[in-house]
């Protein structure tokens, strides 16, 4: 594996560059940082889309009234037990 320069040595090496070279280096580093940020954001968006897709699938898999009944049942606020049975006869 390649040996990395200690941070202090990197700073000293930068001091040896001309002002134009330092500005070019700064531009390159900023672009690399921005690219890393974009890749990280893209990965987070992909993960969120997958989680959201799973949630949508779970909601579509049950009826909205059945979902409401389950929420009320979980919260202990189900007032009308007959609502627990859907139109298709499932509870």
N, C-alpha and C positions, 0 to 999 in steps of 0.2 A: 504494500500500500504506500502511496505517495506521502512523504512527510510534509505536513503543513507548516507554514511559517508562523511563528508566534505573532500575535496581534501587534505588539510593540515594533517588531521588525517590519511588518507591513506598513505601519505608519511612517517609520523612518524611510522606507523605500519610496513611499509617496512623496515625502519631502524632497527627494532627489529629482522628482519629475519637474518639468517646466509647468508653468501655470496652464498653458493650453493642454498639456497632457493630463494634468490633474482634472481639468474640466471635462475632458473626454472620458477619463476614468469614472468620474462622478456620474456622467450621463449613462455609461454602460451599467454601472452598479444600480442606478435608479431603475433602468429598464428591466434588469434581472429581478429586482425586488418586485416590481409591478407584475411581471410574468408569474412569479411564485404566488403572489397574492391572487391573481386570476385563476391559477390552477387550483389553489386551495378553495376559493369561492365556488368554482365549478364542481369540485368534489362535494362540498357541503350542499350545493343545490341539488346535485344528483341524489344524495342521501335523503334530503328532505322530500324530494319527489317520490322516492321509493316508499318512505314512511307515509306520505300523504296518500299514495296509491293504495297502500294496504288499508288505510283507514277508510277510504272511499269504498273499497271492495267490501269491507266489513259492514258498512252502513247499507250498501246496496243489497247485501245478502239478507238483510232483515227488513221488515216493513217499518215505515216511519212510526206508525202507531205502536208496533211491537217494541221498537226502540224506546219510545216514550214510556211504555209500561215497564220495561226493564229498568229504565232510569228511576222511575217512581218506586219500583219495588226495591231497588238497591238503596234508595234514600229513605225507605220506610214511609213513603207518602202516598202509596197506592190507595185511593179512596173507593174506587168502584171495581171490585174483584171480577165483575163480568167483562170489564175492558181487557182483562188479562187473556181472554179468548178472542182470537182474531176472527175475521169473517170466514176464513177457510177452516175454522174449527180447531186450529192449533192454539195452544196456550203459551 
